[in-house]
Amino acid sequence: MQHQHLNKTILAVVMLFALAWTACAPAPTATVPPPTATVPAPTKPAAPTTVPTIAPTTAPTIAPTTAPTIAPTTAPTAAPTTAPTAVPATKPPAVAVPGVTDTEIVIGSWGPQDGPAGAYGVIDRVIAAYFKMVNEQGGINGRKVRFIYENDSYQPAKTVAAVKKLVEEDKVFALTGGLGTANNLAVMDYLVQNNVPHLGPATGSGAMAMPVKKNVFQVQINYTVEGILLTQYALDNFKSKKFAVFYQNDVFGQEGLAAVNAELKKRGVSEAVAVSYEAADTNFAAQALKLQTSGADTVILYAVPKPGASIIAEMTKIGFKPNVLASAIINDPAIFQLAGPGIEGVITDGWMPQHDDTTDPKIVEYQAFLKKYAPNEASGGFALTGHLYGHLMTEALKRTGKDLTREKFIQTLDQLTDYRGSLVPSLTYTPTDHAGTKSAYFMKGDVKAGQFVKITGWITMK
């Protein structure tokens, strides 16, 4: 019995040990199936056949077919098509050129529409009328011109603000006809730094073209050439012995005074007596008295229309009747009413044809234009100037072409040679000469005719 009981006990221990061993050894049990799974593979033809057949067939068939078909087709088709399309969309000048779009060119100017120099306001108004005509005729190379002009009341501080607005806010492509010597000098460096073309600044200041500025193209005869011509005329025709100069006390008047004295010195004549006025002055009785007491037999005026007319009237009032010559900038039709009878015989120069010379086909064209597009503006030297600047800007833009940039515009003007299509006899520019007109003729005030009458042909400096 004990023996049987011992056997049962041993058997129970063995069984417990077996169970414990099984529970504690899962890893070896888990590794058994892989060898068991791989064993049947050689005995089943399906497994070896499936693996080598699917893998080789899938790789060479799908991969090679997809790569050469999709990649080459997409790359050459999409890339070349996108690149040429994207580049023109961002290419200048359509986007980068100030004042130029596919349909428009923005041109700017400034000048006085009021104040002592308000008579010059007609220049900008006639330029505006000229561009109106151009737009009605189809524009320039597919674009219309939008012309913006600012009133600076002939005050340089206001000119600075006006020009900054035109350049920075209005984004003008170029300027034409900006008026005044001190006014132009106040903004010249700014325009040069920003490479804004200015065709035809309305001033005869020699500083516009000497030394040459890449982007500034003078048209009007400069005050130095003009002063020399006026002095030569007085010496040769009046046999003048003593001179006085009535001048605006700024760079404009000072340049005229210096030119007169330079020619007097060259001819061995005493320096002129200098009598100045300020741009804001309205009473000139004191200056008239100074001119009279100077003993001068000849007075040269470097004055804008109102002060110029006023000094003539004051000299007449006190009985002072010298030979009087004046810069062309005095040539406003209203001066005959402002100056009164003292305007009789006053000599001035012209650098454009006379506004009523209908023997000149260009004047006939100008008169027809003024009648249709600016019927409220008086014909005269200032209206002529507006027509001239509008014409020259239009011609330069046309010549530059559809692909319009400031650099190309400047290059076009630098190549202008003996151009005779405008109101000046001839105009030539080169990269080293932007001085414009260099000849003039003389006129004499005729009270009965109510205008200046031409008395010479074209004259150049001796």
C-alpha positions in Angstrom: 0.0 0.0 0.0 2.8 2.4 0.9 4.5 1.4 -2.3 1.5 2.3 -4.4 1.0 5.5 -2.5 4.7 6.4 -3.2 4.2 5.7 -6.9 1.2 7.9 -7.0 3.1 10.7 -5.3 6.0 10.4 -7.8 3.5 10.4 -10.7 1.8 13.5 -9.3 5.2 15.3 -8.9 6.2 14.4 -12.5 2.9 15.7 -13.8 3.3 18.9 -11.9 6.8 19.3 -13.1 5.7 18.8 -16.7 3.0 21.3 -16.3 5.4 23.8 -14.7 7.9 23.2 -17.5 5.3 23.8 -20.1 4.1 27.1 -18.5 7.6 28.4 -18.1 8.8 27.8 -21.6 6.6 29.8 -24.1 9.5 31.0 -26.2 10.6 27.7 -27.5 7.1 26.8 -28.1 6.6 30.1 -30.1 9.6 29.4 -32.3 8.3 26.1 -33.3 5.6 27.2 -35.7 8.0 29.1 -38.1 10.0 25.9 -38.9 6.7 24.1 -39.0 5.3 26.7 -41.4 8.3 26.6 -43.7 8.5 22.9 -43.8 5.3 22.4 -45.8 6.3 25.0 -48.3 8.6 22.6 -50.3 5.9 20.0 -50.3 3.3 22.4 -51.7 4.0 23.4 -55.3 1.7 26.5 -54.9 3.9 28.3 -52.4 7.2 28.2 -54.4 5.3 28.9 -57.6 3.4 31.9 -56.1 6.3 33.7 -54.5 8.7 33.8 -57.4 5.9 34.5 -59.9 4.2 37.4 -58.2 7.4 39.2 -57.1 9.3 39.2 -60.4 6.2 39.9 -62.4 5.1 42.8 -60.2 8.4 44.5 -60.0 9.5 44.6 -63.6 6.1 45.1 -65.0 4.7 47.9 -62.9 7.8 49.8 -61.8 9.5 50.1 -65.2 6.2 50.8 -66.9 5.2 53.5 -64.4 8.6 55.3 -64.3 9.2 55.8 -68.0 5.6 56.5 -68.8 4.6 58.9 -66.1 7.8 60.7 -65.1 9.1 61.6 -68.6 5.7 62.5 -69.9 4.9 64.8 -66.9 8.3 66.5 -66.6 8.9 67.7 -70.1 5.2 68.6 -70.6 4.5 70.5 -67.4 7.8 72.2 -66.8 8.4 73.8 -70.2 4.8 74.9 -70.4 4.7 76.5 -67.0 8.1 78.4 -67.3 7.4 80.4 -70.5 3.9 81.3 -69.2 5.1 82.5 -65.8 8.0 84.6 -66.9 6.2 87.2 -69.1 3.6 87.7 -66.3 6.2 89.2 -64.0 8.6 90.6 -66.6 9.2 94.4 -66.6 8.2 96.8 -68.0 4.5 95.9 -67.6 4.9 95.8 -63.9 8.1 97.6 -63.0 7.9 100.8 -65.0 6.4 103.7 -63.0 3.4 105.3 -64.8 3.1 102.7 -67.5 0.4 100.1 -67.9 -0.9 98.2 -70.9 -3.4 101.0 -71.5 -2.0 104.2 -69.9 1.1 106.5 -69.6 1.1 109.0 -66.7 2.9 112.3 -67.4 3.2 115.1 -64.8 4.0 118.8 -64.5 3.8 121.7 -62.2 3.5 125.5 -62.4 1.7 128.5 -61.0 -2.1 128.7 -61.5 -2.2 131.8 -59.3 0.0 134.5 -57.8 2.4 136.9 -59.5 3.4 134.3 -62.1 -0.1 132.9 -62.6 0.0 133.9 -66.3 2.3 130.9 -66.9 -0.6 128.6 -65.9 -1.7 128.5 -69.5 1.3 126.3 -70.3 0.1 123.3 -68.3 -3.5 123.8 -69.4 -2.5 123.7 -73.0 -0.4 120.6 -72.5 -3.5 119.0 -71.0 -5.5 120.0 -74.0 -2.8 118.6 -76.3 -2.9 115.2 -74.7 -6.7 115.3 -74.9 -6.3 115.6 -78.6 -3.7 112.8 -78.7 -6.1 110.5 -76.8 -9.0 111.3 -79.1 -6.7 110.3 -82.0 -6.0 106.9 -80.5 -3.3 107.6 -78.0 0.4 106.6 -78.3 1.4 103.0 -79.2 -1.9 101.6 -77.9 -1.9 103.7 -74.6 -3.8 106.8 -73.6 -2.0 109.6 -71.8 -3.1 110.7 -68.3 -1.7 114.2 -67.5 -1.5 115.5 -64.0 -0.3 119.0 -63.2 0.1 120.6 -59.8 -0.2 124.3 -58.8 2.8 125.4 -56.8 2.0 129.2 -56.9 5.6 129.8 -58.1 6.9 128.9 -54.6 9.8 126.4 -54.6 8.8 124.9 -51.2 5.4 124.0 -52.8 7.2 122.7 -55.9 9.1 120.2 -53.7 5.9 118.8 -52.2 4.1 118.8 -55.6 6.9 116.9 -57.3 7.2 114.3 -54.5 3.5 113.7 -54.9 3.8 113.3 -58.6 6.7 110.8 -58.4 5.8 108.9 -55.2 2.0 108.9 -55.2 0.9 109.4 -58.8 3.9 107.4 -60.1 4.4 109.5 -63.2 6.6 108.1 -66.0 8.0 111.5 -66.9 7.6 115.2 -66.5 7.2 118.0 -69.0 7.0 121.8 -68.7 7.7 122.1 -65.0 8.0 125.8 -64.5 10.5 128.2 -62.9 14.2 128.4 -62.3 14.3 128.3 -58.5 11.5 125.8 -58.7 13.4 123.4 -61.0 16.6 123.7 -59.1 14.7 122.8 -55.9 13.8 119.4 -57.3 16.5 118.7 -59.8 18.7 116.5 -57.5 15.6 114.5 -56.5 14.6 113.9 -60.1 18.1 113.0 -61.1 18.4 110.5 -58.2 15.1 108.9 -59.1 15.9 109.0 -62.8 12.6 110.7 -63.7 12.8 112.1 -67.2 12.0 115.8 -67.6 11.5 117.0 -71.1 11.3 120.7 -71.6 11.6 122.3 -68.1 9.9 125.7 -68.5 12.9 127.7 -67.7 15.9 129.1 -69.5 18.3 128.4 -66.7 21.7 127.2 -68.0 21.8 124.9 -64.9 19.3 122.6 -66.6 21.8 121.5 -69.2 25.2 122.6 -67.9 26.6 120.2 -66.8 24.5 117.7 -68.6 22.0 115.7 -66.6 21.1 112.3 -68.0 17.4 112.7 -67.5 16.8 116.4 -68.1 16.3 117.8 -71.6 16.1 121.5 -72.0 14.2 123.0 -75.0 14.0 126.8 -74.2 16.9 129.0 -75.0 19.0 129.5 -71.9 19.2 132.8 -70.1 23.0 133.1 -70.6 22.7 132.9 -74.4 19.6 135.1 -74.3 21.4 137.8 -72.1 24.4 137.9 -74.5 22.1 138.3 -77.5 20.1 141.1 -75.9 23.2 142.9 -74.9 24.7 142.6 -78.3 21.5 143.9 -79.9 21.5 147.0 -77.6 25.2 147.7 -78.3 24.9 147.2 -82.0 21.5 148.9 -82.7 21.1 151.5 -79.9 24.8 152.3 -79.4 24.1 152.0 -75.7 26.7 153.5 -73.3 25.3 152.7 -69.8 23.2 149.7 -68.8 21.0 148.8 -65.9 19.4 145.4 -65.2 16.0 145.0 -63.4 16.0 141.4 -62.3 14.3 138.9 -60.1 16.5 138.2 -57.1 17.0 134.4 -57.6 19.0 132.2 -59.8 16.9 133.1 -62.8 17.5 136.8 -62.6 21.1 136.4 -61.4 22.0 134.3 -64.4 20.6 137.0 -66.8 22.5 139.8 -64.9 25.8 137.8 -65.1 25.4 137.2 -68.9 24.8 140.9 -69.5 27.8 141.9 -67.5 30.0 139.2 -69.2 29.2 140.6 -72.6 29.6 144.2 -71.5 33.1 143.4 -70.1 33.9 141.6 -73.4 33.0 144.8 -75.3 34.8 147.2 -72.9 31.6 148.7 -71.4 31.1 149.4 -67.7 29.2 146.9 -65.6 25.4 147.3 -65.4 23.7 148.8 -62.4 21.8 146.0 -60.7 18.3 146.7 -59.4 16.5 143.6 -58.0 13.0 142.7 -56.8 11.6 139.7 -54.9 9.1 137.3 -56.4 6.5 138.3 -53.9 6.8 142.1 -54.5 3.8 144.0 -55.8 5.0 147.6 -55.6 7.9 148.7 -57.9 8.0 152.5 -57.5 11.3 152.4 -55.5 13.0 150.2 -58.2 11.8 152.5 -61.0 13.4 155.5 -59.2 16.7 153.6 -58.7 16.7 152.8 -62.4 16.1 156.5 -63.3 18.8 157.8 -61.0 21.3 155.3 -62.3 21.7 157.3 -65.5 21.3 154.2 -67.7 20.2 154.8 -71.3 19.3 151.1 -71.6 17.5 148.8 -69.2 17.3 145.0 -69.6 14.5 143.2 -67.8 14.8 139.7 -66.3 11.3 139.7 -64.9 8.2 137.6 -65.0 5.1 139.2 -66.7 3.4 141.1 -63.8 6.6 142.6 -62.3 8.0 143.3 -65.8 4.8 145.1 -66.8 4.7 147.0 -63.5 8.2 148.3 -63.8 7.5 149.5 -67.4 4.4 151.3 -66.1 6.3 152.8 -63.2 9.1 154.1 -65.4 6.5 155.6 -67.8 4.8 157.2 -64.8 7.9 159.1 -63.6 8.9 160.1 -67.2 11.9 157.7 -67.5 12.1 156.5 -71.1 15.3 154.4 -71.7 15.8 151.7 -74.3 14.1 148.6 -72.8 14.9 145.1 -73.7 13.4 142.0 -72.0 13.8 138.3 -71.7 11.3 136.3 -73.7 9.6 135.1 -70.5 7.8 138.5 -70.4 6.0 137.7 -73.6 2.4 137.3 -72.3 -0.5 138.8 -74.3 -1.8 140.5 -71.2 1.4 142.5 -70.8 0.0 145.2 -73.2 -2.8 145.9 -70.9 -0.7 145.7 -67.8 2.2 147.8 -69.0 0.2 150.5 -70.8 1.7 152.7 -73.4 5.3 152.2 -72.1 5.4 148.8 -73.8 5.8 150.6 -77.2 9.2 149.8 -78.7 10.2 147.4 -76.0 12.5 144.7 -77.5 12.2 141.0 -76.6 13.4 137.8 -78.2 11.5 134.8 -79.4 12.7 131.2 -79.7 9.5 129.9 -81.2 7.6 131.3 -84.2 5.1 134.2 -83.6 1.7 132.8 -82.5 -0.1 134.6 -85.3 2.2 134.1 -88.2 -0.1 132.2 -90.5 2.5 132.0 -93.2 4.0 129.2 -91.1 2.1 125.9 -91.6 3.0 124.9 -88.0 1.2 128.0 -86.7 -1.8 127.3 -88.8 -1.9 123.8 -87.2 -1.4 125.3 -83.7 -4.2 127.8 -84.1 -6.6 125.1 -85.3 -5.7 123.0 -82.2 -6.1 125.9 -79.8 -9.5 126.8 -81.3 -10.8 123.2 -80.9 -9.2 122.0 -77.7 -8.4 125.1 -75.7 -10.8 127.8 -76.9 -10.7 129.7 -73.6 -6.9 130.2 -73.7 -5.4 133.3 -75.2 -3.0 132.7 -78.0 0.5 133.8 -77.3 4.0 132.7 -76.3 2.8 130.7 -73.3 0.1 128.8 -75.2 2.8 128.1 -77.9 5.0 126.7 -75.2 2.4 124.3 -74.0 1.7 123.1 -77.5 5.5 122.6 -78.0 6.0 120.5 -74.9 2.9 118.4 -75.6 4.1 117.8 -79.1 7.7 116.9 -78.2 6.6 114.5 -75.4 4.2 112.8 -77.8 6.9 112.5 -80.5 9.5 111.1 -78.0 7.0 108.5 -76.6 6.0 107.4 -80.2 9.7 107.0 -81.1 10.5 105.0 -78.0 7.8 102.4 -79.0 5.5 99.9 -77.2 8.2 98.5 -74.9 8.4 101.7 -72.9 11.0 102.2 -70.1 12.6 105.3 -68.8 16.0 104.2 -70.1 14.7 103.6 -73.6 12.9 107.0 -73.5 16.2 108.7 -72.6 18.1 106.8 -75.2 15.5 107.9 -77.8 15.9 111.6 -76.9 19.7 111.2 -77.0 19.5 110.2 -80.6 17.2 113.0 -81.7 19.0 114.8 -84.6 17.9 118.0 -86.3 14.2 117.4 -85.5 12.1 120.0 -87.4 8.6 118.8 -86.7 7.9 121.0 -83.7 7.5 124.8 -83.2 11.3 125.3 -82.8 13.3 125.4 -86.0 15.5 122.5 -85.1 16.2 120.3 -82.1 19.2 118.0 -81.5 20.3 116.1 -78.4 23.3 113.9 -77.7 24.4 112.1 -74.6 26.7 115.1 -73.9 24.4 118.0 -75.0 20.9 118.5 -73.6 20.9 122.3 -74.1 18.1 122.5 -76.7 17.5 125.7 -78.7 20.5 128.0 -79.3 19.0 130.7 -81.6 16.5 133.5 -81.3 14.9 136.4 -83.3 13.9 139.8 -82.0 10.5 141.5 -81.7 9.3 145.0 -80.8 6.3 146.0 -78.8 3.6 147.6 -81.0 0.8 149.2 -78.9 -1.5 149.7 -81.9 -1.2 146.0 -82.9 -1.4 144.9 -79.3 1.5 142.6 -79.7 5.2 142.1 -80.3 6.1 142.4 -84.0 9.0 140.5 -85.5 11.9 142.7 -86.6 14.8 140.3 -87.3 15.4 136.8 -88.6 17.0 134.1 -86.5 20.2 135.1 -84.8 22.9 133.0 -83.1 25.4 134.2 -80.6 28.5 135.8 -82.0 
